[in-house]
Amino acid sequence: MDLDAELVRALQEDGRASVHALAERLGHPRAAVSARLRGMLAEGAVRVVAAVDPAFLGQHVLAHVAVRVDGAVEPVAQRLRGMQETVLVSAVGGAHDLVTEVRVGSTAQLQELLATLRAAPGVADISTLIYTTVVKGFFVSDYAGEIVIDDIDTALIELLQQDGRMRYRALAEAVRLSPSAVTTRVQRLIAAGVITISAVEARGLTHRQLSMGVGLVLADDDEAVLAALRGWRGVDFAARTLGRFDAVATLVEPSAGALFASLERIRSLAGVRRVEAWLHLAVVKEDYARTLRPATA
């Protein structure tokens, strides 16, 4: 068993799981799991952070934008990185040069954002997919619109966006409440789907994990395909889309051979008519932190 990979997977499912619980799940000594977790966090190989559900923030339109660049990629990548609407920016190898995930409040805002992107220096053209349903994703939860938060909840969320494993005692000291009160508040936010606390792993050619995006054109049996993607361990993200593809997915594997095997597995599904893939060469931005406080004049 690859301890690092299994540890990341466990943290993606429960970013605040105790070292004891992680050790029990992975079947490794507590000291070994603790040491490896500290090492991975210190190296920047993984971050554990809270992300606020897009619907709670009023971000009801999520889209995947592929960009072709005229000239050097880096200036365009940095421009995308600086936009508050982007949560992911990655340089890729394939039919396009960059891909980004954007989150906005309405289709009108998306149209305005896309017009800005098309007019940006160095952008040759763009291609957009709108997510209709997120089938699998560690940072999109099930917020149902049934909770109101106060200033203390907001402060806790902002702290957890920086360090999702921050101890309850430290959180309590920061907001001047008891640890038990803070524990109740954090668990309430998670249970209501306001936040998800999960692991973000460094990916790309210079890191331990490789990542590939996949666009799928589906036949009639699309539900079976989406169910398969939801259940596969190598699928990090999957969504139904409107656009040139019926669905997109992100594959994460430790080697090129494993990525190829995952891609072949998708191609073999009965409901898949066509597949297009792009390799993530360098993830320039993966940041789900968002301010919940109104801007001050």
N, C-alpha and C positions, 0 to 999 in steps of 0.2 A: 504493500500500500504506500502511495505517495503521501506522506504526512502533510506536507505543505498544501497540496491540492485538497485533501480531505478537510484540513483545518479551515481553509478559505471557504469551502462549500458549507461547512457547519456555521461559520460566521455570517455567510450570506443568508442563511435561513434564520439565524438568531444572533444578531450582532452583540447582544449583551449576555450571551450564555457564559456562565462561570467557567473558570479553568477546570474545576472539578467535573462539571457537566460535559465539557469538551473532551476531557480525558476519558471519561466513561464511554462516551459515544464512539470515540476513535480507537479505544482499546489500547492506549499508550499510557505510560506512567505520567502522573500529574506534573512532575518536575520537567519532563521532556517536553510536554505540550506547552507549559508555561514559558520555558526558555525559547522554544521555537516561535511562539506568538510574540514575545518581546522582541526577538530578533527581526521578524518580518515587519513589525511595526516600525522599529528603529531604522531599518534599511529602506523603508518606503515601498516595500514590495506589496503592501496592503494597507488600506486605511479603513477604519470602521467609523461610519458617520450616519447621522440621521438625515433623512430626506423628507420634506413635507410633500404630502400627496398633491399632485397638480390641481385636482378639483377643489381642494381646500383653498388653494391660492387663486382660484378663479381662472386657472389655465386650462380651458376646456378644449383647446385645439393643440394636438401634438403632431408634429410632422418630421419627416426625414427628408433632408435636402442634400442631393448629390451635386457637386460643383466641378465643372471643368475650368481649368485655369489657363490663362494666356501668359506664359512666362513662369517665373518662380512661384512655388506653392507657399512658401513661408509667409510672405507679406499678407496674403489672403487668409491664411490660417490664423495669423495673429489678429487680424481684423475680426474674424468670426469669434475668436476666443474672447475678445473684449466686449462682445454683445451680451447683454443681460438675458436675452431670450434663448441663448444656446446653453444646453447642459452638456453636450458632447460635441467635440470637434476632433476629427481624425484624418490624417493624411493616409490615402489608400492607394493600392495598386489595382488597376482594373480599367473600366471604361471611363471612370471619373478620377479626379485627383484628390478631392476632399469629400467627406460626408459630415453632416452635422445634424443633431437632433434639436429641434426648437420647440418651445412651449409658449403659447400666447393665449389671450383671452377669447378671441373670436376669429372667424374667417376673414373679416375685414382687416384685423390686425395682421393676420398671416399674409394677406395680399400686399399690405403696406411693407411688411418686412421683406417679402420676396422681391418687390420692386426695388428696395434699397440694395439688396444683394446683387441683383442683375446690373445695377448701375455702378457697383463698386469697382475701383481700379483693379485690373488683373482678372476679373471674372469674365470668362468667355460665354458660359451658359450654365443654367441650373435645371435640375429635374426634381420634382417634389412628389412625395408620397404622404398622404394624410393617414394617420392611425385611426381606425374606427374602433378597434378593440385591442387592448393590450392583453395578450394571451398569457405571457409570462414575463415578469420583470421584477427585480428585487426592489426597485425604487418607485413602483406604482402600486399603491395599496387599494383598499376598498372603502374609502371614505364615503359615508352615507349622508353627510350633512346634518348630523344630529348632535353636535357638540359646539359649545361656545367656549373660547379660551380667554384668559385674562393676561395681565402683564407678566405675572409670574410664569405662567405656561409659556409665554413668548420667550422669556429669558431662558427657560430651560431648553426650549427647542434650539435657540441660537447657540447655546453651549454644546448641545449634543450634535449639532451640525459640524462643529469643529472636532469633537471627540465623542463618538457614540458610546465608548466604554468608560467614560468619566464616572468615577465612583459616586454612589448616592450621597455619601458624606460630603464630598467636594461640591457636588451640585447644591446640597443643602446649605453649605457655608456661603456659596455664591448668591443664593436668593434669600438667605436668612430665614429658612424654615427647618423643621426637623427632618432627619433622613427618612422617617416613616411617611411624613406628609409628601415629601418629594417623590418617594417610591410610588405612592398612590397616584400622584399626578402623572408621572411618566408612563406608568402602566395604563392609565386611562387614555392618554394620547395615542398609545400604540393600539389599544383595543378598539378605539374609535376610528382607526385608519388615518388619523391626522399625520402621523409620522411612521416611517419604517426605518429601523436601524439595521444596517447591513454592511457588508464588506465591499470595498472597491479595490480590485486587484490591478496593479500596473500591468499593462499589456503592450505588445508590440515586438518588433524584431530584436530589441535590446533587452527584453525582459524574459522571465521564465515562461510566461504563457503567450501563445499566439492567438490572434483573433481574426475571424473572417465574417464578413457580412454576406448574407444570402438573400436574394430576391426570388420569389416563387410565383409562377403562373400556375393556377390550380384548375383541376377539372371539377366534376360534380361532387366528388367525395372529399370536399375540403375540410369538413369537420374531423374526419379521421386523421388527416395530415396535421391539423392544428393540435389535436389531442396527443399525437405522437411527439410533436415538438415540445409540448408542455411537459411531457414526462421524461425526456432525454436529458441526461446529466450534462452533456456537452453543449446544450443550448442555453445560453445565458439570457437571451431575450427573444421574444417572438410577438408579432402583432399582425392583425388583419389590416390591410391598407387599401386605400383608393389611389389609383394611379396606374403606372405601367406594370406593377406587380399586385397580386392579390394578398400577399403576405411577405413580411421580411423577418429574418431571424439573425441572431448573432451567435456564432460558434466560438467556443474557447477551448483550446487544447494545448498540451505541452509540446507538440511537435508538428511539423508539416505533414508527416505521415498520418498522424491522428486526425488532423484537419481534413485531409483528403478522404479518410475513411468515413468521417462524419458527413462530408458532402456526398459521398457515394450512397450512404444510407438514406439521405434525403431524396436523392435522385431515384432511388429504387421504390419509393412509396407510390402506390397505385394512383393516388390523386394528384401527383405532381406532373405537370405537362412540360414545364421548362424551368431552368434554374440559371441565374446569373450570380456570380460571386465576385467579391472584392476583398483583398487582403488588407487588414489594418497594419500599416507600416509604423506609424507613430501616433499615439493618442496625445493630442495637443491639449485637450481639456476634457475632464470628466468631473463636473462640479454641480452638485444638486443643492447646494446651500442657497437659501433665499431669505432676504430680510422680511420680517413680518411687521415691522414698524413703519408707520407712515413717514415719508421724507419730511425733514424740517426745513423751513425757509432760511 
